[in-house]
Amino acid sequence: MDENAKRSRLAGHDLDELIRRVDNLPTLPSVVAKVNELVESPGSSAADINHAIRQDLVLSARILRLVNSPFYGFHRRIKSVAHAVVILGFSTVRNVVLSTFVLDSFAARDLPFGHREFWIHSLGTGAAAATLARRMGLAEAEDAFVAGLLHDVGKVVLHQYARDDFAVVARAAAERDCLLYDAELDMLGTSHAEIGGRLLDAWQLPEDLVEAVRSHHVPGEAGGYRDLVAVVHVADILARALLVGNGGDARIPRVNAEAWSRAGAPPEGIEAVLREIADELRKAKAFMDML
């Protein structure tokens, strides 16, 4: 089969089937969905969220391990989920719950570019996004880490639900020395960014997270939350430049000038930014221990 025929096959009826598979992905586990629902509801209390989390003892233990890690930097040990909810805040607790679920559920240990290396890149992007968001005083700063962590989740979805097609795309990206994103658009007619956005939207996660994942390769096309989208776009590039993990291809995306300006990473201050990102990544070791 020649390249044009192969491209036509992947972008034709297989695309329809791929979208059906993605749209039929499992929903969030009940406890994660309940926590998300409570966080989004203005009438919820810390006691409500604590009660929901405590239904899952394993999740409760992991949350306590994470919130007592250097990543959050509390001087006194947090001994209960109830205390964690109060001291971290609702949105941050939701993001910890979501991060724990994603790192557990999207194991895909046979990823062609390495499971652990892939998630290390994702964690590196999360650490970079958190650093940039804090530096610029971003209103959605508490969502920046999890947006960076999830920015490439669509790649794992493609691998798990369209394995043969994704393998063809990954080989083509390597042979062409191009981004997976570009090969996906050419051969599938969609991308991991779009699929990741669809997944988060189906999970009814906040719009800022959905948009950050969907538009991280094309920040100029973002429909909203442009500051957070810019942060994740630049964070992905900085994580690649620092050789943190493996995003699945050997290329560094071309930086969008407006996004670079929005993210507050001027050339004269980039060394300080990189040092802060490296420090943030060291503090995120507790997340890496889950891989």
Residue pairs with C-beta under 8 A, 6 or more apart in sequence:
1 9
6 168
6 187
7 186
7 187
10 165
10 168
10 169
10 187
10 188
10 189
11 187
11 188
11 189
14 162
14 165
14 188
15 188
15 189
15 190
18 158
18 161
18 162
18 165
18 188
18 190
19 190
21 161
21 162
22 157
22 161
22 195
22 198
22 199
23 198
23 202
25 157
25 161
25 199
25 202
27 33
27 202
27 203
28 36
28 101
28 203
29 56
29 101
31 52
31 53
31 55
31 56
31 59
31 97
32 97
32 98
32 101
33 203
33 204
34 52
35 49
35 52
35 53
35 93
35 94
35 97
36 94
36 97
36 98
36 203
36 204
36 205
37 204
38 44
38 48
38 49
38 52
38 90
39 49
39 90
39 91
39 93
39 94
40 204
40 206
44 90
46 82
46 85
46 86
46 90
47 82
49 85
49 90
49 93
50 80
50 81
50 82
50 85
53 59
53 60
53 63
53 81
53 85
53 93
53 97
54 60
54 81
59 97
59 100
59 101
60 81
62 100
62 290
63 81
63 84
63 93
63 96
63 97
63 100
64 78
64 79
64 80
64 81
64 84
65 286
66 72
66 96
66 99
66 100
66 286
66 287
67 74
67 78
67 84
67 87
67 88
67 96
68 74
68 77
68 78
69 283
69 285
69 286
70 282
70 283
70 285
70 286
71 283
71 284
71 285
71 286
71 287
72 88
73 283
74 87
78 84
78 87
84 93
85 93
88 96
89 142
91 142
91 143
92 142
95 142
95 143
95 145
95 146
98 146
98 150
98 205
99 145
99 146
99 149
99 287
100 290
102 149
102 150
102 153
103 119
103 287
103 290
103 291
104 290
106 153
106 156
106 157
106 160
107 115
108 115
108 156
108 159
108 160
109 115
111 118
111 155
111 156
111 159
111 248
112 159
112 167
112 170
112 248
113 170
113 246
113 247
113 248
113 249
114 246
115 291
116 245
116 291
117 245
117 246
118 152
118 155
118 156
118 245
118 246
118 247
118 248
119 245
119 288
119 291
120 244
120 245
120 246
120 288
120 291
121 152
121 239
121 240
121 244
121 245
121 246
121 247
122 148
122 149
122 150
122 151
122 152
122 153
122 245
123 149
123 244
123 245
123 281
123 284
123 287
123 288
124 239
124 242
124 244
124 245
124 277
124 281
125 148
125 149
125 151
125 152
125 232
125 235
125 236
125 239
125 244
126 144
126 145
126 146
126 147
126 148
126 149
126 235
126 284
127 145
127 148
127 235
127 239
127 277
127 280
127 281
127 283
127 284
128 148
128 234
128 235
128 236
128 238
128 239
128 277
128 280
128 281
129 144
129 145
129 147
129 148
129 231
129 232
129 235
130 141
130 144
130 145
130 148
130 280
131 235
131 273
131 276
131 277
131 280
132 138
132 144
132 231
132 234
132 235
132 263
132 264
132 265
132 273
133 140
133 141
133 144
133 228
133 231
134 141
134 144
135 264
135 273
135 276
136 227
136 231
136 262
136 263
136 264
138 144
138 227
138 228
138 231
139 227
140 208
140 225
140 227
140 228
143 206
143 208
143 209
143 212
143 228
144 228
144 231
144 232
144 235
146 209
147 208
147 209
147 212
147 213
147 228
147 231
147 232
148 231
148 232
148 235
148 236
149 287
150 196
150 200
150 209
150 213
151 193
151 196
151 212
151 213
151 216
151 232
151 235
151 236
152 192
152 196
152 236
152 247
152 248
153 192
153 196
153 199
153 200
153 213
154 191
154 192
154 193
154 194
154 195
154 196
154 197
154 199
154 213
155 166
155 180
155 192
155 196
155 247
155 248
157 192
157 195
157 196
157 199
158 165
158 166
158 169
158 184
158 188
158 192
158 195
159 166
162 188
165 187
165 188
168 187
169 180
169 183
169 184
169 187
169 188
170 180
170 183
170 248
172 183
172 186
172 187
173 179
173 180
173 182
173 183
173 248
173 249
174 249
174 250
176 183
177 250
177 251
178 249
178 251
179 217
179 249
179 251
179 253
180 192
180 247
180 248
180 249
181 191
181 192
181 193
181 217
181 253
184 190
184 191
184 192
185 191
191 217
193 213
193 214
193 215
193 216
193 217
193 218
194 214
196 213
196 214
197 210
197 211
197 213
197 214
197 215
198 214
200 209
200 210
200 213
201 210
207 224
207 225
208 224
208 225
208 228
211 222
211 223
211 224
211 225
211 228
211 229
212 225
212 228
212 229
212 231
212 232
213 232
214 222
215 221
215 222
215 223
215 229
215 233
216 229
216 232
216 233
216 236
217 233
217 253
218 256
219 226
219 229
219 230
219 233
219 256
219 258
219 259
219 262
220 256
220 258
220 259
222 229
226 262
227 262
227 263
229 259
230 256
230 258
230 259
230 260
230 262
230 263
231 262
231 263
233 253
233 255
233 256
233 259
233 263
234 255
234 259
234 260
234 263
234 265
235 263
236 247
236 253
237 252
237 253
237 255
238 265
238 273
238 274
238 277
239 245
239 247
239 277
240 247
240 252
240 253
241 252
242 274
242 277
242 278
244 281
265 273
